[in-house]
């Protein structure tokens, strides 16, 4: 088994015809992802940022890419259930990073944050742990 990084995932899932280097690397990424591979949570987090920030993919497209990644039987995702919980929360309107942070804190009594938007969205989605504001 090999571990893959964000660039390999991007080359596999995103066909960037305007980037000659991406086009050159894409066949190798396809070959790499045809074997058994490991994808860490940190790579997943960075991959979402690349899809959103660099490629400017829509939420729906990002969801589709992550669902496709999770459906690949040869891909072992670190903390797969946490990834799936984060993806579910993302589908309910949370930012992906916030969804992942919250899913990883599922054993805690509360998730402390000053982000009122996160607090509101997590509550509306019925997610746990509850998001609360730290008290001085």
Secondary structure, DSSP 8 states (H G I E B T S, - for coil): -EE--HHHHHHHH---TT-HHHHHHHHHHHHHTTS-EEE-HHHHHHHHHIIIIIS---HHHHHHHHHHHHH-TTEEETTHHHHHHHHHHHHTT--HHHHHHHHHTTTSSEEE-S-HHHHHHHHHHT-SSEEE----
